[in-house]
Amino acid sequence: MTGPQTARRKRANGVESRQRILDATVEIAGERGYDGTSIAAVSAKCGLPASSIYWHFKDKDDLIAAVIERSFESWLGAVELPGDDAGTPLERVTMMAANVARSLVAAPDFLRLGLMLALERRPTEPRGRTVFLQVRETAHRRIAEIVATLFPDLAEDVVDTLTTYAVAGADGLFVHREVKGDSVDLVALFELHARFVHDAAVRMAARAER
């Protein structure tokens, strides 16, 4: 009995340690950016020795990539179109946009860190930047599927254009809140953005039927 119980305890401690490390990295990276984040700083913040951090993560870049992946998984869960019983297509899209905005307010590290890395150009591309671009492509496909579901008459290139516009607009609103602070109502702005995207899709679908 002791063997399996000890193994389970070690696994649980390992999971808890990993979460502590990631939480500390989020705080430090949010304050200091990618270059200002170090294993030593994360160790001091989470109270675990550097050896424990290196047991979970190969290096700082691996650690930053893990932060982006963890936050992205949480964010992606919000990119889910409510069912038909939730109302009209516009109401459903607006509801989804509000959920996405709330997830970004609650856990902004995915987009904050990712955009920092995406806008930088380095001789060697950090793994975190690669991961961010990959997960953004996943998000793009998810949103494109939603657009195509609501507007099946739209051509594939039109769906891609609308999706690109929707994602770029969301980026801009997020950056605006990062600059201006908590006084910006990100939920209300995302709802407004969703209405604009929906209206554009309606007009494009009407043209496609002619």
Sequence and secondary structure as in RCSB ss.txt:
>XXXX:A:sequence
MTGPQTARRKRANGVESRQRILDATVEIAGERGYDGTSIAAVSAKCGLPASSIYWHFKDKDDLIAAVIERSFESW
LGAVELPGDDAGTPLERVTMMAANVARSLVAAPDFLRLGLMLALERRPTEPRGRTVFLQVRETAHRRIAEIVATL
FPDLAEDVVDTLTTYAVAGADGLFVHREVKGDSVDLVALFELHARFVHDAAVRMAARAER
>XXXX:A:secstr
 HHHHHHHHHHHHHHHHHHHHHHHHHHHHHHHHHHH  HHHHHHHHT  HHHHHHH SSHHHHHHHHHHHHHHHH
HTT     GGG SHHHHHHHHHHHHHHHHHH THHHHHHHHHHH   SS  HHHHHHHHHHHHHHHHHHHHHHHH
 TTS HHHHHHHHHHHHHHHHHHHHHHHHH TTS HHHHHHHHHHHHHHHHHHHHHHHH 
